[in-house]
Every structure is written in structure tokens, then in C-alpha cells.
Amino acid sequence: MKYIIVFIHALAIAIYQLFFGDPVTVAAKLPEGIEAGKSFVMEVTINKAQVSGFAKLQLEIPAGFVASEAESKGGSFSASWRIVKIIWTSVPAETELLVKINVAVPASAIGDLPIKGKFSYIENNVKQETEFPELTVKLGGEANPDIASQPAAEP
């Protein structure tokens, strides 16, 4: 009997989410061919469903990378060391938000470096979080030499 009741509750929750529970999703995209010493634009698409009110997008970028605002959809942008945040006191009404962030890669960067992120929001007075899959910045084999350290060309 106990198992039947648990099954009925699970089924009721699944049906409720099917009809009323639009999931919040977050997806991020990096361009192909990122080079050390250059900048790129990272795009984050947030499908926020029915979320309104306070919300925050937080990214953790590799050490040495520098982020700046490109398009924050009216949010307050801040970047400190490796943490990038866009905070909305009232998230825009659009169901889908496309946020863009400029990221400068240091010339000394090499290898595969991770970018992590999450979207936090309040739903029914409870903090909720949706993480996006970790991205990997794939840089070419060797670091670009610092132009200032190269010897001047002979005339």
C-alpha cells in the first residue's frame, strides 16, 4: 500500500511538471578558434520560463582572463578576479535572455581552461539554481610571445 501511495505522488508531480513546470535552462556558447592574447564574446542563453523578480548569472572564468560587459539585458554587471556576475533586481519579462560577455585572454594562456556558470533565482520564496555544463576554452599549443620582449628587427 505504501508503494502505491508513493507511486501516485510521483506520478502527480510528473504530470504537474509536464503541464505547469517549464524548466529553467542555461546554455553557453564560445566561438571556435580562440587565441591567446585576443578577445572573444561568450554568449549565455537563459530560458527563464516564468521566473520574475531577483535573478543572478554567475560565471567563473580562468585566472588571468578579464571579462567586460557586452550585453547584460539591464542587469548590473560586475567582474572581480575570476568571478563575473550579472544581477537583476527584476529580471526582464522576456522568456529567453541572450547575455553577451567580452572576455580577454592573456597572451600567456595555453591549454584547455574551464568556464563554469550558474543562474540563480527566487521561486516561491526559495532560492533555485540552474548550472550549465562546464565549457572548455581550447587554446593553441604554445603561448603567444609578449611583443614587448621580442628584440627589435635589424634594419
Backbone hydrogen bonds, N-H to C=O, Kabsch-Sander energy under -0.5 kcal/mol:
donor,donor_aa,acceptor,acceptor_aa,energy
5,I,1,M,-1.9
6,V,2,K,-2.1
7,F,3,Y,-2.4
8,I,4,I,-2.4
9,H,5,I,-2.2
10,A,6,V,-2.5
11,L,7,F,-2.6
12,A,8,I,-2.4
13,I,9,H,-2.3
14,A,10,A,-2.2
15,I,11,L,-2.4
16,Y,12,A,-2.3
17,Q,13,I,-2.5
18,L,14,A,-1.9
19,F,15,I,-1.9
20,F,16,Y,-3.3
21,G,16,Y,-0.6
21,G,17,Q,-1.0
22,D,20,F,-1.0
25,T,23,P,-0.5
25,T,47,N,-2.0
27,A,45,T,-2.4
29,K,43,E,-2.8
37,G,105,V,-0.7
37,G,106,P,-0.5
38,K,35,E,-1.5
40,F,103,V,-2.4
42,M,40,F,-0.5
42,M,101,I,-3.0
43,E,29,K,-2.2
44,V,99,V,-2.9
45,T,27,A,-3.4
46,I,44,V,-0.6
46,I,97,L,-2.9
47,N,25,T,-2.8
47,N,45,T,-0.6
48,K,46,I,-1.0
48,K,95,T,-2.3
49,A,95,T,-0.6
51,V,48,K,-2.6
55,A,88,W,-2.3
56,K,120,S,-2.9
57,L,86,I,-2.8
58,Q,56,K,-0.5
58,Q,118,K,-2.8
59,L,84,V,-2.8
60,E,116,K,-2.7
61,I,59,L,-0.5
61,I,82,R,-2.7
65,F,62,P,-1.7
66,V,104,A,-2.0
68,S,102,N,-2.4
70,A,100,K,-1.5
71,E,100,K,-2.5
75,G,72,S,-1.5
76,S,87,I,-3.0
77,F,75,G,-0.7
78,S,85,K,-2.5
80,S,83,I,-2.7
83,I,80,S,-2.4
84,V,59,L,-2.5
84,V,82,R,-0.5
85,K,78,S,-3.2
86,I,57,L,-2.4
87,I,76,S,-2.1
88,W,55,A,-3.0
91,V,53,G,-2.8
97,L,46,I,-2.9
99,V,44,V,-3.0
99,V,97,L,-0.6
100,K,71,E,-2.4
101,I,42,M,-2.4
102,N,68,S,-2.4
103,V,40,F,-3.0
104,A,66,V,-3.1
105,V,38,K,-2.9
109,A,106,P,-1.6
111,G,140,G,-0.8
113,L,111,G,-0.6
113,L,137,V,-2.5
115,I,135,L,-2.2
116,K,60,E,-1.9
117,G,132,F,-0.5
118,K,58,Q,-2.3
119,F,130,T,-2.8
120,S,56,K,-3.3
120,S,118,K,-0.5
121,Y,128,Q,-2.2
122,I,54,F,-1.2
123,E,121,Y,-0.5
123,E,126,V,-2.7
126,V,123,E,-1.1
128,Q,121,Y,-3.2
130,T,119,F,-2.4
132,F,117,G,-1.7
135,L,115,I,-2.7
137,V,113,L,-3.7
138,K,136,T,-0.7
139,L,111,G,-2.2
139,L,137,V,-0.7
144,N,107,A,-1.4
149,S,146,D,-1.4
150,Q,147,I,-1.3
